[in-house]
Amino acid sequence: MRHLLFAAAALAALASPASAETIAITGGKLVIGDGSAPIEGGTVVIRDGNVVAAGAGVAIPANARTIDASGKWVTPGVFAGFSRLGLSEVDAVNGTNDKSGGKSGFSAAIDVAPAIDPFRSPIAVNRSAGVTRAVVAPEAAGNIFAGQGAVMDLGSDSDAVTKARVFQFVELGENGAAAAGGSRSSSHLLFRAMLREAQDYATGRNAFDDELLRAEDAKALQAVLRGEQRLLVRVEAANDILRVLELKRDYPAIKMVLVGVSEGWRVADRIAAAGVPVIASALNDLPATFELLGATQSNIGRMKDAGVKVSIGMIDDRDSHQLRYTTQYAGNLVSLQKVPRATGLSWDEAFAAISSGPAEAIGMGDRIGSLKAGRVGDVVVWDGDPLELSSAPVAVFVDGVEQPLGNRQNRLRDRYRTPQEGSLPKAYEH
């Protein structure tokens, strides 16, 4: 019996969450992530998976595991403001690509959460680069409404979804026009008509005409109409941005976020006046399409100067795989401050644009994105300035749990970096 009780106790200990640990990271250059300046010799304390204190002169609990970060930087985990992470392994291989609803016929009802695969190899790659959370958006497939996106964490466990159905994603601009029959006018008409059908659905089945929306799609849009779920609108050109702001005026309850916004600088005052946050592509500066004719690397800096709440996302920019570039993009915006006649961001603003900024844009700033008390314990310790290419994480915590920094790519690198004569790998033995 004694052996059975001991075994039960051992199993209970194994089942206890690793986040129950108390950790104090001390002595580093501490970045809160809210746009404030770094704190020299700061301390952050994590207990039960959450930040309980961060700043200068923070008391260290007696039972804490202490990590000395002297000479290093300590920051919130990078929060990727827009991605398709976990939805695709190889984009060109249909069996590994779950970014859209495909030919299902559903639109707004699509929920990406069940398709987010925590075992996809890009997750470990980006985690080892300091990315701890990501906005995951669906991709449109034959309709302007792509479906409902989620927020995920990049922890090494099998429970990746932080929160499902955080927002609805809709494509306007050139992509929306193509989905609506080839006309911007038709895309705006379709947008309004689909919202009207969703309103009709709310009044009762007898009033509902399912010509444009299936019942499940209409049901999914109710949260958007009530302002309970963000509406992320992909739009790039200045005129398209203005037309979207008109839609917000007609539907004041909708909590809208603009995504992409490459020509936002042209109408930044109007975006700021509307109080609509932006998740923008950081470095678009080439006219790859007609709606990007006014693209400039100064876009984010100019919008910020105009009072727009702007953060960084990777919209159609290797967004299934390379979220690790987020810190490089933020760093480039800092460097842009030194280029004559260009407008970038200060270091503090740039880091906030990849941490608290996107969290606030999607309505989760009270839970993630910074090292304020009560936020989740997503912390990264860097060997240098995190916005410099030469820097790398030496420790990553997600929900207060220290994460492995290895991944398949660096294991392959190590395996073949110094090839030796001898037996071939097993794959070559037959």
C-alpha positions as CSV (number, residue, x, y, z in Angstrom):
1,M,0.0,0.0,0.0
2,R,2.9,2.4,0.9
3,H,4.4,1.8,-2.6
4,L,1.0,2.5,-4.2
5,L,0.7,5.8,-2.2
6,F,4.2,6.8,-3.2
7,A,3.5,6.0,-6.9
8,A,0.3,8.0,-6.8
9,A,2.1,11.0,-5.2
10,A,4.8,10.8,-7.9
11,L,2.2,10.7,-10.7
12,A,0.4,13.7,-9.1
13,A,3.7,15.6,-9.1
14,L,4.2,14.9,-12.7
15,A,0.7,16.0,-13.5
16,S,1.2,19.3,-11.8
17,P,1.5,22.2,-14.2
18,A,5.1,23.3,-14.8
19,S,3.8,26.9,-14.7
20,A,3.4,26.5,-10.9
21,E,7.1,27.5,-10.6
22,T,8.1,31.0,-9.3
23,I,10.9,32.5,-11.3
24,A,12.8,35.8,-10.9
25,I,14.9,37.1,-13.8
26,T,17.2,39.7,-12.4
27,G,19.9,42.2,-13.5
28,G,19.0,42.5,-17.1
29,K,18.1,45.5,-19.3
30,L,14.3,45.1,-18.8
31,V,11.8,46.1,-21.5
32,I,8.2,46.3,-20.3
33,G,6.9,46.4,-23.9
34,D,4.4,49.3,-23.5
35,G,6.6,51.9,-25.3
36,S,8.4,53.0,-22.1
37,A,12.2,53.1,-22.0
38,P,14.2,50.0,-20.9
39,I,15.1,49.7,-17.2
40,E,18.7,49.0,-16.4
41,G,19.1,46.2,-13.8
42,G,15.4,45.4,-13.8
43,T,13.7,42.3,-12.4
44,V,10.7,40.4,-13.6
45,V,8.9,37.8,-11.3
46,I,6.7,35.1,-12.7
47,R,4.4,33.0,-10.5
48,D,2.0,30.3,-11.7
49,G,2.5,31.3,-15.3
50,N,1.8,35.0,-14.9
51,V,3.9,38.1,-14.4
52,V,3.4,39.4,-10.8
53,A,6.0,42.2,-10.9
54,A,8.4,43.9,-13.3
55,G,10.7,46.9,-12.8
56,A,13.5,48.3,-10.7
57,G,13.7,47.4,-7.1
58,V,11.3,44.4,-7.3
59,A,11.5,42.1,-4.3
60,I,12.6,38.5,-5.1
61,P,10.3,35.9,-3.5
62,A,12.2,33.5,-1.1
63,N,11.1,30.4,-3.1
64,A,11.9,31.8,-6.5
65,R,14.3,30.2,-9.0
66,T,16.6,33.1,-9.8
67,I,18.1,33.6,-13.3
68,D,20.9,36.2,-13.5
69,A,20.4,38.2,-16.8
70,S,23.2,40.6,-16.1
71,G,24.6,42.0,-19.4
72,K,21.5,40.7,-21.3
73,W,18.1,42.1,-22.4
74,V,14.8,40.9,-20.9
75,T,11.7,41.5,-22.9
76,P,8.1,40.3,-23.4
77,G,7.9,37.6,-26.0
78,V,7.5,38.8,-29.5
79,F,3.8,38.9,-30.5
80,A,3.4,38.4,-34.3
81,G,0.6,40.7,-35.3
82,F,-0.5,38.8,-38.3
83,S,0.3,35.3,-39.5
84,R,-0.9,31.9,-40.8
85,L,1.4,30.0,-38.4
86,G,0.4,26.5,-37.6
87,L,-1.9,26.3,-40.7
88,S,0.7,25.2,-43.3
89,E,3.8,23.1,-43.5
90,V,4.4,23.3,-47.2
91,D,2.2,25.9,-48.9
92,A,2.2,24.2,-52.3
93,V,1.2,20.9,-50.8
94,N,-2.6,20.8,-50.3
95,G,-2.4,18.1,-47.7
96,T,-0.4,20.4,-45.4
97,N,-2.2,23.6,-46.1
98,D,-5.2,24.5,-44.0
99,K,-5.1,28.3,-44.4
100,S,-8.5,28.7,-46.1
101,G,-11.9,27.0,-46.1
102,G,-11.1,25.7,-49.6
103,K,-14.2,24.7,-51.6
104,S,-16.4,24.1,-48.6
105,G,-18.7,27.0,-49.5
106,F,-18.5,28.4,-46.0
107,S,-17.0,31.9,-45.4
108,A,-17.5,33.8,-42.1
109,A,-18.2,30.6,-40.2
110,I,-14.7,29.1,-40.9
111,D,-12.8,28.8,-37.6
112,V,-9.0,28.3,-37.9
113,A,-8.5,27.1,-34.4
114,P,-9.1,23.4,-35.1
115,A,-6.6,23.5,-37.9
116,I,-3.8,25.1,-35.9
117,D,-1.2,22.3,-35.6
118,P,1.2,22.7,-32.7
119,F,3.5,20.1,-34.3
120,R,4.3,22.1,-37.4
121,S,8.0,22.6,-37.7
122,P,7.8,26.5,-38.2
123,I,6.6,26.8,-34.6
124,A,9.8,25.6,-33.0
125,V,11.9,27.7,-35.5
126,N,10.0,30.9,-34.6
127,R,9.9,30.1,-30.8
128,S,13.7,29.8,-30.8
129,A,13.8,33.3,-32.3
130,G,11.8,34.8,-29.4
131,V,8.3,34.7,-30.9
132,T,5.9,33.5,-28.2
133,R,2.4,34.5,-29.5
134,A,0.8,35.0,-32.9
135,V,-2.3,36.3,-34.4
136,V,-3.5,33.5,-36.8
137,A,-5.8,34.6,-39.6
138,P,-7.6,32.5,-42.2
139,E,-7.0,33.1,-45.9
140,A,-9.9,34.0,-48.1
141,A,-11.2,31.4,-50.6
142,G,-13.7,32.7,-53.1
143,N,-15.4,35.1,-50.7
144,I,-14.5,38.4,-49.1
145,F,-15.1,36.9,-45.7
146,A,-12.3,34.5,-44.8
147,G,-13.5,33.4,-41.4
148,Q,-12.6,33.6,-37.8
149,G,-9.0,33.9,-36.6
150,A,-7.3,33.0,-33.3
151,V,-4.4,33.8,-31.1
152,M,-1.9,31.0,-30.4
153,D,1.1,30.5,-28.2
154,L,4.3,28.9,-29.4
155,G,4.9,26.7,-26.4
156,S,6.3,23.2,-26.9
157,D,3.1,21.5,-25.7
158,S,0.1,20.3,-27.7
159,D,-2.3,23.0,-26.5
160,A,-1.5,25.9,-28.9
161,V,-4.7,27.9,-29.0
162,T,-4.7,30.8,-26.5
163,K,-8.2,32.0,-27.7
164,A,-10.3,30.9,-30.6
165,R,-12.6,33.1,-32.7
166,V,-10.9,36.4,-31.6
167,F,-11.7,38.2,-34.8
168,Q,-13.3,37.9,-38.2
169,F,-11.1,38.5,-41.3
170,V,-12.4,40.2,-44.5
171,E,-10.5,41.0,-47.7
172,L,-11.3,44.3,-49.5
173,G,-9.1,46.2,-51.9
174,E,-7.8,44.3,-54.9
175,N,-8.3,40.8,-53.4
176,G,-11.8,41.7,-52.3
177,A,-12.7,43.1,-55.7
178,A,-11.5,39.8,-57.3
179,A,-13.6,37.7,-54.9
180,A,-16.6,39.9,-55.5
181,G,-16.6,39.6,-59.3
182,G,-13.8,42.0,-60.3
183,S,-15.0,45.3,-59.0
184,R,-14.3,47.3,-55.8
185,S,-17.8,48.7,-56.0
186,S,-19.2,45.1,-55.9
187,S,-17.0,44.2,-53.0
188,H,-18.4,47.0,-50.9
189,L,-21.9,46.2,-52.0
190,L,-21.3,42.5,-51.1
191,F,-19.9,43.5,-47.7
192,R,-23.0,45.5,-46.9
193,A,-25.3,42.9,-48.3
194,M,-23.7,40.1,-46.2
195,L,-24.0,42.2,-43.1
196,R,-27.6,43.0,-43.9
197,E,-28.3,39.2,-44.3
198,A,-26.6,38.6,-41.0
199,Q,-28.9,41.2,-39.4
200,D,-31.9,39.6,-41.0
201,Y,-30.8,36.2,-39.5
202,A,-30.7,37.8,-36.1
203,T,-34.4,38.9,-36.4
204,G,-35.6,35.4,-37.2
205,R,-35.4,32.6,-39.7
206,N,-38.4,33.9,-41.6
207,A,-36.6,37.1,-42.5
208,F,-33.4,35.4,-43.5
209,D,-32.5,35.1,-47.2
210,D,-29.6,32.8,-47.5
211,E,-28.6,33.9,-51.0
212,L,-25.2,35.2,-49.9
213,L,-24.7,33.6,-46.5
214,R,-25.2,30.1,-45.2
215,A,-26.9,30.0,-41.8
216,E,-23.6,29.2,-40.1
217,D,-21.9,32.2,-41.7
218,A,-24.7,34.5,-40.7
219,K,-24.6,33.1,-37.1
220,A,-20.8,33.7,-37.0
221,L,-21.2,37.4,-38.0
222,Q,-23.5,38.2,-35.0
223,A,-20.5,38.7,-32.7
224,V,-19.1,41.2,-35.2
225,L,-22.3,43.1,-35.5
226,R,-22.6,43.3,-31.7
227,G,-19.0,44.5,-31.3
228,E,-18.0,41.4,-29.4
229,Q,-15.5,40.2,-32.0
230,R,-13.0,42.4,-33.9
231,L,-13.3,42.7,-37.6
232,L,-9.9,42.7,-39.3
233,V,-10.2,44.3,-42.7
234,R,-7.4,43.8,-45.3
235,V,-7.0,47.0,-47.3
236,E,-3.9,48.7,-48.8
237,A,-4.7,51.7,-51.1
238,A,-5.5,55.1,-49.6
239,N,-8.9,55.4,-51.3
240,D,-9.9,51.9,-50.2
241,I,-8.9,52.8,-46.6
242,L,-11.3,55.9,-46.8
243,R,-14.1,53.7,-48.1
244,V,-13.6,51.2,-45.3
245,L,-13.7,54.1,-42.7
246,E,-17.1,55.0,-44.2
247,L,-18.3,51.5,-43.6
248,K,-17.3,51.9,-39.9
249,R,-19.4,55.1,-39.8
250,D,-22.4,53.1,-41.0
251,Y,-21.8,50.3,-38.6
252,P,-20.6,52.1,-35.5
253,A,-20.8,49.0,-33.2
254,I,-18.2,47.2,-35.3
255,K,-14.8,47.2,-33.7
256,M,-12.6,47.4,-36.8
257,V,-8.9,46.9,-37.3
258,L,-7.2,47.7,-40.6
259,V,-4.6,45.2,-41.9
260,G,-1.9,45.8,-44.5
261,V,-2.5,49.6,-45.0
262,S,0.5,50.2,-47.2
263,E,-0.8,53.7,-48.3
264,G,-2.0,54.6,-44.8
265,W,0.4,57.5,-44.6
266,R,-1.7,59.3,-47.2
267,V,-4.8,59.3,-45.0
268,A,-3.2,58.9,-41.6
269,D,-5.1,61.8,-40.1
270,R,-8.4,60.2,-41.1
271,I,-7.5,56.8,-39.6
272,A,-6.4,58.5,-36.4
273,A,-9.6,60.5,-36.2
274,A,-11.7,57.4,-36.6
275,G,-9.8,55.7,-33.8
276,V,-9.2,52.6,-35.8
277,P,-6.0,50.6,-35.0
278,V,-3.7,49.3,-37.7
279,I,-1.6,46.2,-38.2
280,A,0.7,47.1,-41.0
281,S,3.3,45.6,-43.2
282,A,6.5,47.1,-42.0
283,L,8.7,47.5,-45.1
284,N,6.4,47.6,-48.2
285,D,8.2,50.0,-50.5
286,L,7.8,48.6,-54.0
287,P,4.7,48.9,-56.2
288,A,4.1,45.1,-56.6
289,T,0.5,45.9,-57.4
290,F,-1.4,49.0,-58.3
291,E,-2.8,49.4,-54.8
292,L,0.8,49.6,-53.5
293,L,1.9,52.5,-55.8
294,G,2.3,54.8,-52.8
295,A,4.1,52.2,-50.6
296,T,7.0,53.6,-48.5
297,Q,9.1,52.3,-45.7
298,S,8.1,55.5,-43.9
299,N,4.5,54.4,-43.8
300,I,4.4,53.2,-40.2
301,G,6.4,56.1,-38.8
302,R,4.2,58.6,-40.5
303,M,1.0,57.0,-39.3
304,K,2.5,56.8,-35.8
305,D,3.3,60.6,-35.9
306,A,-0.2,61.3,-37.0
307,G,-1.6,59.5,-33.9
308,V,-2.5,56.2,-35.4
309,K,-2.2,53.2,-33.1
310,V,-0.1,51.0,-35.4
311,S,1.7,47.7,-34.9
312,I,3.5,45.3,-37.2
313,G,2.2,42.2,-39.0
314,M,3.5,39.9,-41.8
315,I,0.7,40.2,-44.3
316,D,1.3,37.8,-47.2
317,D,5.0,37.9,-46.3
318,R,6.1,34.3,-45.5
319,D,3.4,34.5,-42.9
320,S,3.2,30.8,-42.4
321,H,6.9,30.3,-41.6
322,Q,9.1,33.3,-41.0
323,L,7.7,35.3,-38.2
324,R,11.2,35.5,-36.8
325,Y,11.8,38.4,-39.2
326,T,9.5,40.5,-37.1
327,T,12.3,41.7,-34.9
328,Q,14.4,42.6,-38.0
329,Y,11.5,44.6,-39.4
330,A,11.1,46.5,-36.2
331,G,14.8,47.1,-36.1
332,N,14.8,48.4,-39.6
333,L,12.2,51.0,-38.6
334,V,14.5,52.2,-35.9
335,S,17.4,52.5,-38.3
336,L,15.1,54.4,-40.7
337,Q,15.2,57.3,-38.2
338,K,18.8,57.9,-39.4
339,V,17.9,58.1,-43.1
340,P,17.4,61.7,-44.3
341,R,13.8,62.6,-45.0
342,A,12.6,59.1,-43.8
343,T,10.3,58.5,-40.9
344,G,10.7,55.5,-38.6
345,L,10.1,54.6,-35.0
346,S,12.0,55.1,-31.8
347,W,13.4,51.9,-30.3
348,D,10.7,51.9,-27.6
349,E,7.9,52.4,-30.1
350,A,9.3,49.7,-32.4
351,F,9.4,47.1,-29.7
352,A,5.9,48.0,-28.5
353,A,4.8,47.5,-32.2
354,I,5.7,43.8,-31.9
355,S,4.5,43.2,-28.4
356,S,1.8,45.2,-26.7
357,G,0.7,47.0,-29.9
358,P,-0.9,44.0,-31.7
359,A,-2.2,42.7,-28.4
360,E,-4.1,45.9,-27.8
361,A,-5.3,46.0,-31.4
362,I,-7.1,42.7,-31.1
363,G,-8.5,43.5,-27.6
364,M,-6.2,41.3,-25.5
365,G,-3.7,43.9,-24.2
366,D,-4.9,43.3,-20.7
367,R,-3.6,39.7,-20.9
368,I,-0.7,39.4,-23.3
369,G,2.0,41.6,-25.0
370,S,3.8,43.2,-22.0
371,L,5.5,42.5,-18.7
372,K,2.9,44.3,-16.6
373,A,1.5,42.5,-13.5
374,G,-1.3,40.1,-14.5
375,R,0.0,39.4,-18.0
376,V,1.0,35.9,-19.1
377,G,4.6,35.0,-18.4
378,D,5.9,35.2,-21.9
379,V,9.5,36.4,-21.4
380,V,12.6,36.3,-23.5
381,V,16.2,36.7,-22.4
382,W,18.4,37.9,-25.2
383,D,22.2,38.0,-25.5
384,G,22.0,41.6,-26.9
385,D,19.6,44.2,-28.4
386,P,16.6,42.1,-29.6
387,L,16.2,44.4,-32.6
388,E,19.7,43.7,-33.8
389,L,20.3,40.8,-36.3
390,S,23.3,39.7,-34.3
391,S,21.3,39.0,-31.1
392,A,19.5,35.8,-30.2
393,P,17.5,34.4,-27.3
394,V,19.3,32.5,-24.6
395,A,16.0,31.7,-22.7
396,V,12.4,31.7,-23.8
397,F,9.4,31.4,-21.4
398,V,5.8,30.8,-22.5
399,D,3.1,31.0,-19.8
400,G,6.0,30.9,-17.3
401,V,7.4,27.6,-18.6
402,E,10.9,27.6,-20.0
403,Q,11.0,26.4,-23.6
404,P,13.5,24.3,-25.6
405,L,15.4,26.4,-28.1
406,G,16.2,23.6,-30.5
407,N,14.4,22.8,-33.8
408,R,14.7,20.6,-36.8
409,Q,16.7,23.1,-38.8
410,N,19.5,23.6,-36.3
411,R,19.6,19.8,-35.7
412,L,20.1,19.3,-39.4
413,R,22.7,22.1,-39.4
414,D,24.6,20.4,-36.6
415,R,24.4,17.0,-38.2
416,Y,25.8,18.0,-41.5
417,R,28.1,21.0,-40.6
418,T,31.2,18.8,-40.3
419,P,30.6,15.7,-42.4
420,Q,32.8,12.8,-41.6
421,E,33.8,9.7,-43.6
422,G,31.9,6.7,-42.5
423,S,28.4,5.3,-42.5
424,L,25.7,7.2,-44.4
425,P,22.6,8.3,-42.6
426,K,20.0,5.5,-42.3
427,A,17.9,6.9,-45.2
428,Y,20.7,6.0,-47.5
429,E,21.4,2.5,-46.3
430,H,18.9,0.6,-48.6
